[in-house]
Amino acid sequence: MFSTRRAARSLILVAVVTATISCAQPPDREMQLAEGAIETARAAGADRYASVEFVAAVDALERSRTAVTQRDYRLALNHALDSRERAQTAAKEATDARAAAQTGADRALNMATAALEQARASLKAAEGARLTPRVIDPAADTIDQLDRQVQEARTAFGKGEYGEATKGASAATEALAALTRDLDAAMRPATRRRR
């Protein structure tokens, strides 16, 4: 009976010592894993596409480092684990958001290309209707300018700058639609006069 108590005390003592030792050292491995997860998230574009979760991961790692300097290794471990989890979440969110942004930018570029073709067709019809150069020349210049804007949006798309691509393409689409409406409106009186 005496040896059973002694054995039980020994087991408890070993458990306490093990727990103390595990919390008596900085969680270097966990912190390195968190750093790696943050770098992976950054590479996935989390700093741009999942910034809230990414910043939270970076902050948690910084709190882990602070806890290590204060020798609170248990708290440091908790923050390191939190940092890693948040970085992994940020990487997933960034991947999803980036794919959605790419799809949106592609759609915006397709709409801009269609609007450009429609504006060119309206310009050609306006030239055929013999509208004055006062109407034709500024319209042609505007179409050229907006064509350059669409090309810049395509370049941004190629660089993975989907927000800029969407913004440029959408603005060009709106301007081209307005120009097409103006050209079509200018041709109506000319068509009536010729009858």
DONU-769387 format. One record per residue (C-alpha): residue number from 1; y, z, x. Coordinates in pm, 1 decimal, padded with zeros to 6 digits. Layout:
N
   k        y        z        x
 NUM        Y        Z        X
...
END
This chain:
195
   k        y        z        x
   1  00000.0  00000.0  00000.0
   2  00230.0  00085.7  00286.2
   3  00156.2 -00246.9  00454.0
   4  00220.2 -00435.7  00129.6
   5  00568.0 -00284.2  00103.2
   6  00626.2 -00357.0  00467.6
   7  00514.3 -00718.1  00419.1
   8  00740.6 -00755.8  00114.7
   9  01036.0 -00613.6  00308.6
  10  00958.3 -00846.6  00596.4
  11  00956.8 -01147.1  00363.3
  12  01287.0 -01041.5  00208.5
  13  01434.0 -00987.6  00553.3
  14  01317.8 -01333.9  00665.2
  15  01469.0 -01490.2  00351.9
  16  01800.4 -01311.3  00407.6
  17  01807.3 -01405.6  00776.2
  18  01726.2 -01768.3  00692.2
  19  01999.9 -01781.3  00428.5
  20  02243.8 -01616.7  00668.2
  21  02157.3 -01857.1  00949.5
  22  02185.9 -02159.2  00720.7
  23  02534.7 -02044.9  00617.1
  24  02627.1 -01927.8  00966.2
  25  02672.3 -02281.1  01098.7
  26  02911.5 -02554.6  00993.0
  27  02756.9 -02817.8  00764.6
  28  02804.4 -03091.8  01024.9
  29  02532.8 -03317.2  00887.0
  30  02665.9 -03299.6  00531.7
  31  03019.9 -03363.6  00652.7
  32  02903.6 -03668.2  00849.0
  33  02722.7 -03798.3  00542.0
  34  03041.8 -03749.9  00340.3
  35  03242.6 -03938.5  00604.6
  36  02990.4 -04222.0  00594.5
  37  03005.0 -04235.8  00215.2
  38  03385.3 -04248.9  00230.8
  39  03374.5 -04538.5  00477.0
  40  03125.2 -04721.4  00254.3
  41  03352.9 -04664.0 -00045.3
  42  03655.3 -04789.2  00151.3
  43  03461.6 -05103.3  00249.3
  44  03380.3 -05158.6 -00120.1
  45  03753.8 -05145.9 -00198.1
  46  03754.7 -04800.6 -00354.8
  47  04097.5 -04724.2 -00209.5
  48  04229.3 -05008.1 -00430.1
  49  03990.0 -05027.3 -00725.9
  50  03883.8 -04661.6 -00768.6
  51  04169.6 -04479.6 -00603.9
  52  04151.0 -04157.1 -00807.9
  53  03788.7 -04086.2 -00719.0
  54  03837.0 -04211.2 -00362.7
  55  04134.3 -03981.4 -00299.8
  56  03935.4 -03691.2 -00448.9
  57  03651.6 -03763.8 -00201.6
  58  03890.4 -03769.2  00094.0
  59  04056.9 -03447.5 -00024.5
  60  03720.6 -03273.0 -00067.1
  61  03623.1 -03365.8  00288.5
  62  03954.9 -03230.8  00413.8
  63  03893.7 -02905.4  00224.9
  64  03550.5 -02891.0  00387.0
  65  03710.5 -02919.8  00731.2
  66  03960.1 -02648.6  00641.8
  67  03678.5 -02419.7  00527.1
  68  03498.5 -02477.2  00860.5
  69  03808.9 -02368.6  01053.2
  70  03814.0 -02057.0  00836.5
  71  03441.4 -02007.3  00905.2
  72  03355.5 -02022.8  00537.0
  73  03054.7 -02248.2  00587.8
  74  02919.4 -02210.9  00237.7
  75  03247.2 -02335.7  00090.9
  76  03255.7 -02608.4  00355.1
  77  02909.3 -02719.8  00247.0
  78  03011.5 -02728.3 -00118.9
  79  03318.0 -02939.5 -00041.2
  80  03118.6 -03174.2  00183.0
  81  02860.5 -03230.9 -00089.6
  82  03137.2 -03284.3 -00345.5
  83  03307.7 -03531.4 -00112.6
  84  02992.2 -03735.6 -00066.7
  85  02920.0 -03747.2 -00439.5
  86  03276.2 -03852.6 -00521.2
  87  03272.0 -04120.1 -00251.0
  88  02948.8 -04264.1 -00389.4
  89  03098.3 -04266.2 -00739.5
  90  03412.9 -04433.5 -00606.7
  91  03206.4 -04703.6 -00435.3
  92  03022.6 -04782.6 -00759.5
  93  03342.7 -04782.7 -00965.0
  94  03511.6 -05007.1 -00708.0
  95  03226.6 -05256.0 -00714.0
  96  03241.5 -05276.0 -01093.5
  97  03622.7 -05296.4 -01105.0
  98  03634.1 -05558.3 -00831.0
  99  03383.6 -05777.1 -01018.5
 100  03590.2 -05744.2 -01336.9
 101  03911.1 -05828.3 -01146.5
 102  03744.6 -06132.6 -00991.2
 103  03629.9 -06255.7 -01332.3
 104  03977.5 -06202.1 -01477.6
 105  04146.0 -06383.3 -01189.4
 106  03904.7 -06676.0 -01218.6
 107  03979.9 -06701.7 -01591.1
 108  04355.5 -06688.1 -01525.4
 109  04328.7 -06964.6 -01264.2
 110  04130.4 -07185.7 -01501.6
 111  04394.4 -07135.4 -01771.3
 112  04672.2 -07217.3 -01522.5
 113  04492.4 -07534.8 -01415.4
 114  04454.7 -07644.7 -01778.8
 115  04823.0 -07566.5 -01847.1
 116  04921.8 -07767.6 -01539.7
 117  04723.4 -08068.0 -01662.6
 118  04879.3 -08036.5 -02008.3
 119  05230.9 -08017.1 -01861.7
 120  05168.0 -08327.5 -01648.6
 121  05039.9 -08514.1 -01954.3
 122  05351.9 -08414.0 -02149.8
 123  05573.1 -08525.7 -01859.8
 124  05397.4 -08862.3 -01849.2
 125  05441.6 -08899.9 -02224.2
 126  05810.7 -08806.8 -02187.0
 127  05851.7 -09073.2 -01919.0
 128  05681.4 -09322.9 -02153.4
 129  05919.1 -09220.9 -02431.0
 130  06203.9 -09302.7 -02188.0
 131  06369.4 -08964.7 -02195.8
 132  06673.5 -08937.9 -01972.3
 133  06640.7 -08833.8 -01606.1
 134  06842.3 -08526.9 -01705.8
 135  06527.2 -08409.7 -01890.5
 136  06255.4 -08570.6 -01675.9
 137  06372.8 -08474.8 -01324.9
 138  06407.4 -08095.9 -01379.8
 139  06073.2 -08093.7 -01563.5
 140  05902.3 -08274.8 -01273.9
 141  06057.4 -08030.8 -01023.4
 142  05943.0 -07733.3 -01231.2
 143  05589.3 -07870.6 -01252.5
 144  05580.6 -07914.7 -00873.5
 145  05707.6 -07559.7 -00822.9
 146  05451.6 -07414.6 -01064.3
 147  05176.3 -07621.3 -00901.6
 148  05264.1 -07448.8 -00571.8
 149  05253.2 -07112.3 -00751.2
 150  04903.6 -07189.8 -00881.4
 151  04794.2 -07291.5 -00530.3
 152  04928.6 -06961.2 -00394.6
 153  04729.5 -06780.2 -00663.8
 154  04417.5 -06971.9 -00552.2
 155  04483.9 -06865.5 -00193.3
 156  04517.2 -06502.2 -00303.8
 157  04189.5 -06537.6 -00495.5
 158  04021.7 -06670.8 -00181.1
 159  04139.9 -06362.1  00008.9
 160  04000.7 -06131.0 -00258.9
 161  04347.4 -06032.7 -00382.2
 162  04248.3 -06067.5 -00746.3
 163  04541.8 -05876.7 -00892.3
 164  04792.2 -06103.6 -00718.7
 165  04593.8 -06412.4 -00817.7
 166  04589.2 -06306.9 -01183.0
 167  04959.1 -06222.5 -01182.6
 168  05063.2 -06553.0 -01023.8
 169  04831.9 -06767.6 -01234.8
 170  04930.6 -06595.5 -01560.3
 171  05302.2 -06633.8 -01488.6
 172  05251.0 -07002.4 -01408.4
 173  05052.4 -07052.6 -01730.7
 174  05332.0 -06903.0 -01941.7
 175  05599.9 -07112.0 -01769.9
 176  05393.1 -07430.1 -01798.2
 177  05326.7 -07370.1 -02168.2
 178  05701.1 -07324.3 -02228.9
 179  05780.6 -07643.0 -02034.8
 180  05519.6 -07838.8 -02231.3
 181  05669.5 -07715.2 -02559.8
 182  06019.0 -07817.0 -02442.9
 183  05904.1 -08164.9 -02338.1
 184  05718.1 -08216.3 -02664.6
 185  06024.4 -08104.2 -02860.5
 186  06250.6 -08337.5 -02660.4
 187  06021.3 -08632.7 -02736.9
 188  06027.9 -08588.4 -03115.9
 189  06383.5 -08718.6 -03168.3
 190  06317.7 -09004.1 -02925.4
 191  06007.4 -09103.7 -03119.8
 192  06201.1 -09094.5 -03448.4
 193  06485.9 -09306.0 -03305.1
 194  06247.4 -09581.3 -03196.2
 195  06106.6 -09628.9 -03549.0
END
